[in-house]
Amino acid sequence: MSIFGKSVFGNKATGSIPASALGAGPDAPEPAVRKSDDEWRQELTPEEYHVLRQAGTERPYTGEYVDTHEEGVYQCRACGAELFRSNEKFDSHCGWPSFWAPLADGTVRYIHDRTLGMERVEVRCANCDSHLGHVFAGEGYGTPTDQRYCINSVSLKLVPRGAGGHESA
C-alpha cells in the first residue's frame, strides 16, 4: 500500500509500465552521465545531492514547482536531460509536482522500490541515474495514462517555453 493510495502493483494500469523497464537488469543501458560521488557533491547543493543521489524526498508542499503552471520543459537538475513537459503536468494536490507521462520513452527508467515497507516504482533519470520520485497508477485522477509521476521539485529545472529553443512545450 502506498501512502498516497493504491499500490502500483496489482492494479490494472500497471501494465502501462513495461516489465522490461522495471529494475536495472543485465540488459539495462548504462547511464550516459557517470560521475564520482565527490563530483556530484561539488556540483549539487546538499538538498539536491540528498534527493538526486541518495533517493531522498523533499518535504511535501515545499518545492518550487508544486503549483507552477508555466509552459515549458522540465529537465533533470543533475544533468539537464529533458524529462517532462508542462502539458503533462497536473494538479494532484499530493504535495509534489505531478505528471501523467514522461516526455518520451527512454527518458526515465523504473526500479522496484520496497523501502519503508511499501511496494512502489521509483523513477530515475535515464541519462544520469538520478532519483526523481515515484510513479503510481490506478488512483483515479482521470489522466490519459491513469498514472501519477510524483516528482521532487529539487530534481527538476523548468526551462520556460521559448527559452533555450523550447518553442513547443
HUSUL-V629690 format. One record per backbone hydrogen bond with DSSP energy under -0.5 kcal/mol. NH is the residue of the N-H (numbers start at 1). CO is the residue of the C=O. Records with the same first field share a line. If there is no record, write none. Layout:
# HUSUL-V629690
NH = CO + CO
This chain:
# HUSUL-V629690
2 = 5
5 = 2
8 = 119
11 = 8
14 = 11
15 = 12
16 = 13
17 = 14
18 = 16
21 = 18
22 = 18 + 19
23 = 110
28 = 25
33 = 127
34 = 32
40 = 36
41 = 37
42 = 38
43 = 39
44 = 40
49 = 45
50 = 46
51 = 47
52 = 48
53 = 49
54 = 49 + 50
55 = 51
56 = 50
61 = 95
62 = 59
66 = 63
68 = 65
73 = 159
74 = 84
75 = 73 + 157
76 = 81
77 = 155
80 = 76
83 = 74
84 = 74
86 = 72
87 = 169
88 = 85
89 = 86
90 = 98
92 = 90
97 = 151
98 = 90
99 = 149
100 = 88
103 = 83
107 = 104
109 = 124
110 = 21
111 = 122
113 = 120
114 = 112
117 = 114
118 = 115
120 = 113 + 118
121 = 135
122 = 111 + 120
123 = 133
124 = 109
125 = 130
126 = 107
129 = 125
131 = 52
132 = 123
133 = 123
134 = 150
135 = 121
136 = 148
138 = 146
146 = 143
148 = 136
149 = 99
150 = 134 + 148
151 = 97 + 149
152 = 132
155 = 152
156 = 153
157 = 75
159 = 73 + 157
160 = 158
161 = 71
162 = 166
163 = 160
166 = 163
167 = 165
169 = 167
